[in-house]
Amino acid sequence: MGRLMAVRVEPITTVDVPAVARFLHTNLNSRVPADAWERAVQVPWKAPAPNHGFLLRDEHGAVVGAYLAFYSERTIRGETRRFCNLGAWCVLPEQRFHSLKLLKALLKQEGYEFTDLSPSGNVVPMNTRLGFTFLDTATAVAPNLPWPAVPGRGRVSADPAVLERTLTGEDLQIYRDHAGTAAARHVVLTRGDRYCYVIFRTDRRKDLPFFASVLYVSDPGLFRAMRRRFQSHLLTRHGILAMLAELRVVGHRPALSRMLGTPRRKMFLSADLTERDIDYLYSELTCLSW
C-alpha cells in the first residue's frame, strides 16, 4: 500500500514529452518509434493547450503511466468550442490501481468537449458509465481496383501545390493545419468547378497494413461520383488494397463493399453537442500512425 500511495498524477509538460514517448514505445506499441510518439504529441496546429495529457510517477520519479491528450478549438454553428481528444492510455500492470486517476484528471478540466476515437475494449464500458455517447461508426470495406481513368471525368491529385491552389476557406486551413501530421494523407478530387478534399490514414486489420480509413470528405456528392478514381489512386499510388468508409463520413455505401460486423467504436462526451458536430480532425487519428 505504501507503494500505491507514492504514485502521483502530473500534467504532461513539454519537458516531460521525451520520457512519456519512450514509455509508450516500450510499454504500449513498440512499432511506433519514440520520436514518432514525441512528434505526434506536439501538434502542428495552433490551439491553447494546458498540457499534453497526464502522467503517473512512482516514488523514484519514473513514468509508470500516461494518458495523452490532443487539444483544439473548433467552430461549431458559429461558436468556438474547445475540444480535448483522448489519445493513448497506458499504465504499468503493477500501477493499474491508479489508472482512473489519469482519466479523472483529464475529464475534470472544465470548458472542453471530449472525444475518444480509439478506445480499447475495456475502456468502452468505462466511458459509457461516465456518460460518453457512441458515434455511429457503421463501416463499409470495399476493394480498391485499378479503374481506368475516363478523360474529362475529373482529376485526382495529392500534389501539395495543387491542394494549396485548389482548396479554399476552411478546407485550406484544415489542410495547412494537418499537412505536417504523421498520419493524415491528403487528396483533392476535382471535376469542373467543384472539388472534394479527402483526408485518409492507413490502418491495420488483423495486423495487415493494407487499409485506408477515410477521415474527412468535404463534398460527399462529388466523392460518390469520383469514388472509383479515388480508390484507384489508393491502390496504384499507395499500394492500399481496401478502403474503410464510415457511412457518416463518406455519405453512402460504396458499391462492391460489405459492412463490417464489428466496426471500431468511437465516443464523445458533451453537454449539448450531437453526433453531427463531431469529426475526426485535430485528433490522434491524424497525428499518429500505428
N, C-alpha and C positions, 0 to 999 in steps of 0.2 A: 504493500500500500504506500510505503514511503516513496517508491519509485514512481508510482502513479501520480502522487501529489506533486512531484517535482516537475512534471511536464507543464509547459506554459504555452499559451497561444499568443502569436505576434503577427502583425501585418507584414506581408512580404514587401520590402522596400527594394529600390534599385540595387542597393548594396547586397541584398540577400539573393538576388536572382541567380547568379552563377551557382551558388550552393544548392538552391532549390532545383535548378536544371540538372545538376549532377545526381541529385537524389532521385528525380523522376526517371532519368536514364537508367540508373542502376536498379530501381525498385518497381517501376511501373511498365516501361516499354523500352527495352534496350535497342529496338530497331530505330528509335528516334535518337540521334546523337545529342549529347548535352548542349552543344552550341545551337542546335535546332530548337530545343526547348527554350533556350535563352532568347533567341530571336523572336520566337512565337509570342512570348510573354510581353515583350516590349513592342506594342502595336505601332504601326506607322501612321495611323490617323490621329487627328488632334481631338482630344477629349479630356476633361478633368478626370483624373483617376486617383482616388485616395490611397490605393495600394495596388499590388498585383495579385491579391488574394491573401490568404492567411497560412501560417505555418505552425508546426509544433516543434518545440525544442525540448531536449531532455536536460537533466541536471548538469550535463557537461557542455551544453550549448550546441550539441549536434542536431541537425534537422532530422526529425523522425516522422514527419508528416507534412503534407502540403495540399492545399486546395486552391487552384488557380482561378483568377477572375479576369474577365475582359470587359472593359468599360467603354461606353459610347453614349453619344447624345443623338437622338433621332427626332425628326419632326413627324408627329402623328396628328393628322387632321388639323394642321396649322399650329400645333402646340409642341414645344420642345419637351421631350421626355428623356430621362436618364435610364440607361439600361446597364445591368450587370449580368453578363453571361458567365455561368458557372462552368469551369473547364475541368481539367484533370484533377482527380482526387485520389490521393494515395497516403496511407498510413501504415507504418510497420506493424506486423502482426502483434507484437508484444505491447503496442500502444493503441490498439483498436478501441479500447475502452474510451479513449478521448476523441474519437473520430467526429462525433456530433458537435464537439466544441468548434470545429472549423466551420461547419455548415451554419451553426447558430451565429457565429461571428460575422459571416457574410450577410445573412438574412436580417440581422438587426440593424444594418445600415439603412437609414431612412431615406426616402425620396427616390428609390430605384424600382424599376420593373426587373424581374429576374427571369432568365431563360436557362434551361438545361437541355442542350441539344444533343447530348450523347450520354445519357445516364446509363450506368451499368445495371444489370438485373436487380441487384439488391438495393440500389438507390431509388428505383421507381416506386416501390411501396412506401419508402420513407418520404419521398417528395409528395406522394399522394396524401399522406397523413398531415403534411404541413400546408396543404391547400393548393398545391400545384395543379394546373389543368393540362390535360393531354391535347396536343395538336393532332389533327387528322393527318397521319403520315401514310395513308394508303399509297402504295408504291408499285409502279409497273416496271418490269425489267424487259428490255427489248434488245434484240441482237443488232449490232452495228454492221451494216452491209455496205459494200462498195458501190453504192448507187451512182450511176453515171450523171455527170453534170449536164443539164439541159441549157443550151445557150439562151440568154435573155431571161432566165428564171431566177436571177439573183446571184449574189456572191457571198462567200464565207471567208472571213479573214480574222487572223489572230495577230496581225501586224500592229504593234503599239502605235505607229504613226497613223494607221487607218482608224484605229479606235479613237485616238485623240481628235482627229478631224471630223469624225462621224458623230460621236456621242455629244449630247447637249444637256444642259441643265443638271438635274440631279444625277442622271446616269453618268455624266462626265465626272462629277465629284465622287461618285461611288467608285468609278474606275481608278481615279487618282488615289483615293484612299486605300484601295486594295491592290494596286499594281505591285507593291513591294512585299505582299504577304506570300508565305511559302506554299499555301495550299490552293489558293484561288487561281483559276485559269480563265482567261478571258477570250471571248469570241464575239464578233459582230456579224449578224446576218443582214444583208441589205437587198431590197428589191424596190426599184423605182425610187420614190422619195421617202420610203419607210425603212426603219432599221429595227432590229431586235438585238439587244445586248444580253448575252448569256454568260453567266459565271458557273463553272463547274469545278469539281475536285475529283481526283482519283480516289477510289476506295477499294477495300478488300472485302471479299465474301469468301468464307471458308479458306481464308489465308491466301486467296488468289488476287493479285493486284491488277485485275483486268476490267474494272468497272469505273464508270464516270457517274457521279451523283450531281444532278443539276440543282444548283443552289438558288439561282435567280434568273428570271426571264422577264424582260421589260415589256415585251409585246407578245402575249400568248397567241394571238391570232396569226401573226407572221411566223412565229416559231412553229406552229402547227403546219403552216403552208410549206415551210422550208426544213421541216424536221429531218427528212431523208438526207438533205445536203449536210446538215449538222452532224448526223450520225456517221455519214461517210467521212467527214472531217475527223471525227474522233478515232475512227479505225485507221485511216490512211496516214494521218499526221501524228497520232499519239499511240497507235497500237492498242487502243482500248476496244475490247470485244463486245461490251454491252453497256447500255445506258440505263441508269436507275432514275426514274422520273416520278417524283411525288406529284399526284394529280393536282394538289392545291398549288403547286409551283408552276407546272407547265400548262395547266388548264384543260388537258384532255388525256385520254388513254391512247398511247401510240398503237398503231397497227402492228401486228405480229408480236405483241407483247403478252406477258402473263402477269397476273398480280401476285406479289409476294405474300405468302401466308402469314409471315410474322415480320412486318416491317419494323425498323428500329424506332423506338419510342423517342419522342421529343416533348418537352413540357415547358410551361411558363407559369409565373406567379405574378398576378397584378390585381389591384382592386377594381379596375374598370376597363382595362384593355381587353379586346377579344382576339380570337384566333386570326382574324383578318389583319390585325395590326402587327403580327409577328412574322418576321422573315429570318433568314439565316446569315445575313450580312453582319459585319462588325463582330464576329464571333470566333470561337476556337475553330470552327469548321473552315474558316478562310485562312487561319493563321498557322495551322499545324497539320502536317501530313503524318499519318501513322500506318 
